[in-house]
């Protein structure tokens, strides 16, 4: 019996050492905070100056106020032997990201409240989303914070982006 335990112990140590034998992979220090990204489509985006996201799970809620920026999309992409380039074009939409510490990888109810420049409410709706783990450097470099993405259509509909 002692011989088997010794053999199992030695085999376990060897198996634990094997991942270190793989070719080394460079992992950057890119952060991936837990939170919810928000995309607001035109024409609604033109009426929105600020956003508030309230995420609720497990009996508690956390509110984030994402900074909204103009949304862009790639319209042309070119590559030559030395480099690649892309041309971005504004979409008329807006984007933002709200940090939500402790966000679980489980269903979360998110209230999306959008306000206009006058402080009046433009939209106030709720959607349930399920955040997923993020891997900014790929799956071999560890998991970042769970993230969810919500899209607000031009007429005010909410959907979870996948």
NUSE-944403 format. One record per atom (N, C-alpha, C, O): x, y negated, z negated. Coordinates in pm, whole numbers, plus 50000, padded with zeros to 5 digits. Layout:
XYZ
...
END
This chain:
500815011950000
500005000050000
500864987450000
500564977750069
501954987849921
502844976349915
503464973550051
503644961950089
503784984050125
504354982550259
503394975650354
503804967250434
502114979150345
501114972750431
500964957950398
500864949650489
500944954550268
500834940550230
502024932450278
501874921250326
503204938150266
504404931350313
504334929250464
504674918550514
503894939450535
503774938450681
502734928050720
502964920050811
501584927850652
500544917950680
501024903750650
500734894350723
501774902350540
502314889150506
503284884350612
503234872750653
504164893150656
505134889550760
504424886050890
504804876450957
503404893750926
502654891151049
501924877751039
501884870351137
501354874550925
500664861850905
501624850050922
501284840150988
502814851150865
503804840450878
504184838551024
504314827251070
504374849551098
504734848651240
503614842051319
503884833751406
502374845751292
501244839851366
501114824951337
500784817251427
501354820951215
501294806751181
502404798951249
502244787151279
503524805251274
504654798551337
504474797251488
505104788651550
503644805751548
503484805451694
503034792151751
503574788151855
502084784951690
501704772151749
502894762651765
502884754251855
503884763851682
505064755451693
505934759051812
506824751451849
505684770651874
506464774851989
505944768852119
506624769352221
504754763352116
504174757552238
504974745252278
505604738852195
504944742052409
505634729952452
505094717852375
503904716852349
505994708852340
505594697252263
504734687952347
505024685652465
503694682552289
502784673452357
502884659952289
502844659052166
503004649352368
503034635952312
501624631352279
500744631352365
501424627552156
500144622352112
500364607852068
501184605151981
499634598652131
499774584652095
499044581951964
498374590851911
499154570151915
498484566251792
497184558851821
496754550351742
496554561951934
495284555751969
494274559251862
494114570951825
493584549251812
492564551651712
491234555051775
490954551151889
490424562151704
489074565551748
488164564451626
487874574351560
487714552151597
486894550351478
485514556751492
485024558551603
484924559951381
483554564851381
482634553051410
482814542251353
481654555151498
480754544151526
479844546751644
479784557751698
479134536151682
478144536951789
478464526151893
478594514351861
478584530652020
478774520952128
477404517152182
476464525152181
477314504852230
476054499452279
476294493252415
477214485252433
475454496952511
475494490952645
474104485252672
473104492252658
474054472652712
472784465952742
472784462252889
473664454952935
471814467152962
471744464953107
471064451653139
470284446453059
471384446153258
470664434353304
469254438453347
469054450053380
468304429753347
468384415553314
468264412553164
468474401253123
467924422653083
467764420352939
469024414452877
468934405752790
470184419052919
471464414552860
471624399452864
472244393652775
471084392952967
471214378452979
470514371052864
470854359652833
469544377552802
468784371152694
469354374252556
468874369052455
470394382752550
470924387552422
472244380652388
473144379852472
472344375552264
473604369552222
474244377152106
475454375852083
473464385152032
474064393251926
473254405951904
472074406851939
473934415751844
473314428851821
473584433351678
474574429651616
472654441451629
472804447451497
472384462051509
471314465151562
473224471051461
472954485351463
472874490251319
473814488251242
471774496651282
471644502251148
471494517351163
470494522151216
472504524651116
472534539251127
472164545150991
472734541650888
471174554450993
470704560550869
470784575750876
470384581750975
471304581750770
471374596350756
471544599450608
472084591450532
471064610950568
471264615650432
470754606150325
471294605950214
469744598250354
469174589250254
469854575850238
469484568050151
470874572950322
471514559750313
471684553850453
471624561050553
471904540850459
472034533850587
473274524950587
473694519950482
473854523150703
475004514350723
474704505350841
474254510050946
474954492450826
474694482850933
476014477950992
476954474750920
476044477451125
477204472351198
476714461351293
475594461751343
477574451651315
477254440751408
478314440451517
479324433451505
478084448051625
479094448651731
479244435151802
478264428151828
480474431851832
480764420051912
480444423552057
480984433252110
479594415952121
479194418952258
480124412052358
480494400452340
480484419352461
481344414452568
480674417352702
479844426352711
481034409752806
480484412952939
480914426952983
482044431152961
479984434053044
480284447653092
480854446753234
480414438653316
481834455253261
482474456053392
482334470253446
482044479653372
482554471553576
482654484753636
483714484153744
483974473553801
484344495453773
485364496253876
484664496054012
483784504154038
485084486554098
484484486054232
485414491354339
484964496854439
486704489854320
487674495754412
488874500854333
489254495254231
489444511554383
490634517254320
491604521154430
491234527654527
492854517154413
493874520354512
495104525854442
495424522054329
495784534854511
497034540354458
498054541154571
497704544154685
499304538254539
500394540654633
501414549454562
501114555054457
502584550754617
503594559754560
504054555554420
504474564054342
503964542654389
504484537654262
503444534654155
503744535754036
502244531054196
501274526754096
499844527454149
499604529554268
498934525654058
497514525054094
496944511954041
497444506253945
495894507454106
495234495154063
493734496554080
493254505054156
493014488154009
491554488354019
491034474154014
491624465453951
489924471954081
489244459154076
487974460953996
487164469854023
487804452353896
486614452853812
485654441953855
486054431053896
484364445053846
483324435453877
482354435053761
481974445553707
481954423153721
480974421753614
479634427353659
479214425353774
478954434353568
477674440753602
476484431953566
475384434353614
476694421953482
475584414153429
475094419853297
474204414153234
475654431153256
475304437353130
476254433153019
477154425053041
476044438652901
476914435952787
477204449052716
476424458552722
478384449352648
478814461152574
479354457252439
479824446052419
479284466852345
479864464652214
480024477952142
479504488152186
480744477652031
480954489651950
480824485851804
481464476351758
479984493151732
479814490751589
480474501651508
480124513451521
481434497951423
482084507551334
481094512251228
480434504051163
480984525351212
480084531151112
480884541651035
480934553351074
481504537550927
482314546650846
481454558050793
480314556050750
482014570050796
481324581650742
480274587650834
479534596650793
480184582750957
479184587751051
479334602851068
480424607651099
478244610451048
478344625151058
478144630051202
477654622651288
478534642351226
478234648951353
476914656451335
476854668651345
475874648851309
474524653951284
473554642951325
473964631451340
472284646151344
471324635851386
471324623751293
471304624951171
471344611951356
471364599051287
470304590251352
470214589551474
469534583551271
468534574251322
469194560551332
469694555351232
469214554551453
469864541651473
468824531351516
468124533051617
468734520751438
467874509451472
468724499451550
469784495051503
468264495951668
468954486251753
468144473351750
466984473051794
468754462851699
468094449851692
468934439951772
470104437551741
468334434251875
469014424551960
468384410751940
467164409451933
469234400551930
468754386851909
469224377852022
470274380052082
468424367652048
468764357652149
469554346252088
469804346051968
469944336752172
470734325352127
469994316952022
470614310551938
468664317052027
467864309451931
467674316851799
467024311651709
468224328951787
468094336951667
466844345651665
466664353751573
465984344151766
464774352151773
465064366451817
466044369051887
464214375551777
464384389651812
463964392051956
462844388851996
464874397952034
464624401552173
464154416052180
463314419552263
464704424652092
464364438852091
464614444351952
465574440551886
463734453351907
463894459951777
463294473951792
462084475751780
464154483651818
463704497451841
464644507051771
465764503451733
464164519451755
464944529851687
465044542251775
464114545751847
466204548651768
466474560751845
467294570251758
468174565851683
467014583151767
467834593051697
468894598351793
468584602751904
470144597951748
471284602751828
472094612651744
471994612651621
472884620851810
473774630051741
475214626851781
475634630351891
475974620251693
477374617051723
478194629751746
477914640251689
479204628351829
480144639351857
481544634951822
481854622951818
482394644751796
483794641651771
484424635551895
484054638952007
485354626651875
486054620451988
487514624951988
488104627351883
488064626152107
489434631052125
490164621352219
490304624352337
490634609852168
491224599752255
492494604152328
492834598452431
493184614252276
494404619352339
494214633452393
495184639852434
492984638252394
492724651952435
492614661052314
493024657252204
492074672952333
491804681852220
493044687052149
492944691752035
494214686452211
495434691452147
496044681552048
497014684851980
495494669652040
496094659351953
495214655751834
495474645751767
494224663451807
493394660751689
492174652551723
492104645551824
491214653551633
489914647151653
489864633751584
490334632151471
489274623951653
489034610851594
487664610651529
487064621151505
487184598751501
485894597251436
484734601151526
484824599751648
483644605951468
482444608951546
481894596151608
481904585551547
481414597451731
480874585851802
479584589551875
479394600951917
478714579751888
477494580951967
477434568852059
478094558752035
476654569952166
476514558952261
475044556852291
474304566252320
474624544352284
473234540652314
473224530852430
474004521352433
472324533252523
472124524252636
470744517952625
469744524852602
470684504852641
469424497652646
469204493952792
470014486852851
468114498652849
467824495752989
467394481153005
467114474252907
467344476753129
466974462853159
465584459053112
465294447253093
464724469153094
463364466253045
463194469552897
462074469052846
464294472852826
464244474852682
464124489152635
463994491452514
464164498952723
464124512952681
465464517252622
466514512652667
465414525952522
466644531152460
466874545452504
465934553252516
468154548852528
468514562652556
469894565452500
470744556652490
470094578052465
471414582452417
472244585852537
471844594252618
473404579552550
474314582752662
475074595352627
475434597452511
475324603452726
476064615852702
477424615352764
478184624952753
END
